[in-house]
Amino acid sequence: PSCSPSRGRFAYFQTSPGCAVIVGSPSALTIRKAWDCSGCRVGRLTLRDDRRLVLSASRDEGPSHLLMLDLGSGGVRVLTHPPASSLGDMNPLWAADRGRLYFVRTRVGGLADGDVFALDPARGTVSQVTHVGGWFNELTAGGRDSLTVVATRGEGLFSIWRIDLGSGRWRPLTGAGDYIGMSASADGRIRGAFLFCAAG
């Protein structure tokens, strides 16, 4: 599930009976279906605010695109156009100031061959942030100056890394493990909740 920065809206996927994006209001204690995603392969979703969310989705065997869903009108806008030879764009994450949208673009070589990109929604431009060809399992804490990720570098094990967006320098925050899951609040800050499974 994803929560908006105001805490006024939450959203999640329903998978049975049929795929749907469900949105709700904690204060009003209501939920409703916002979008029918039947026939799609869907990935992570993230709320930009109380009115809009972004999710990754694809139809048939094509690459995943990032879509913007207007929760009021139900309108859908395609945000990214990955190369047809790629697996597509996944794991969207808004920067804390909502000025940039980070995501992982994975090449056809597999999940271990991806990099982080950033979309400027106002200009519609996409720029590449990392150039390592790793497996990015989680993105969180996206700001103007740094990004925190759960990733491998090449074929290595997972670690939590802090990436300086100016210099491109990677700084490890944890040791390496078989799998690390991480959680963050709606404002993009890590609250210290993560799951770490050490190798061996």
DAHU-V968058 format. One record per backbone hydrogen bond with DSSP energy under -1.0 kcal/mol. CO is the residue of the C=O (numbers start at 1). NH is the residue of the N-H. E is the energy in kcal/mol with one decimal. If there is no record, write none. Layout:
BEGIN
co: {CO	CO}
nh: {NH	NH}
e: {E	E}
END
This chain:
BEGIN
co: {2	4	9	10	11	12	14	15	19	20	21	21	22	23	24	25	25	30	32	35	37	41	44	46	51	52	52	53	54	55	56	57	58	59	64	65	66	66	67	68	69	70	75	77	83	87	88	90	93	95	100	101	102	103	104	105	106	106	107	110	113	114	115	116	116	117	118	119	120	125	127	134	135	138	140	142	145	146	147	148	149	150	150	151	158	159	160	160	161	162	163	164	169	171	177	179	181	185	189	193	195	197}
nh: {11	7	4	24	2	22	20	18	37	14	34	35	12	32	10	29	30	25	23	21	40	58	56	54	71	48	49	69	46	67	43	65	41	62	89	57	79	80	55	77	53	74	70	68	86	64	106	104	102	98	95	119	93	117	90	115	87	88	110	113	107	134	105	129	130	103	127	101	124	120	118	114	152	150	148	96	165	143	163	140	161	137	138	159	177	151	173	174	149	171	147	168	164	162	158	197	195	188	185	183	181	178}
e: {-2.2	-1.8	-2.6	-2.4	-2.5	-3.2	-2.1	-1.0	-1.1	-3.1	-3.2	-1.2	-2.2	-2.4	-2.0	-1.4	-1.2	-2.2	-2.6	-2.8	-1.9	-1.7	-1.3	-2.7	-3.1	-2.3	-1.4	-3.2	-2.6	-3.0	-2.9	-2.8	-3.1	-1.7	-2.7	-2.3	-3.2	-1.1	-2.0	-2.5	-1.9	-2.4	-2.9	-3.3	-2.0	-1.9	-2.5	-2.8	-3.2	-2.2	-2.8	-2.9	-2.5	-3.1	-2.9	-1.6	-2.3	-1.2	-1.7	-1.8	-2.7	-1.7	-2.6	-3.0	-1.6	-2.1	-2.5	-2.3	-2.7	-2.8	-2.8	-2.6	-1.5	-2.4	-1.8	-3.2	-2.3	-2.4	-3.5	-2.6	-2.9	-2.3	-1.4	-1.7	-2.6	-2.2	-3.5	-1.0	-2.4	-2.3	-1.9	-2.5	-2.6	-2.7	-2.0	-1.9	-2.7	-2.0	-2.4	-2.2	-1.8	-2.2}
END
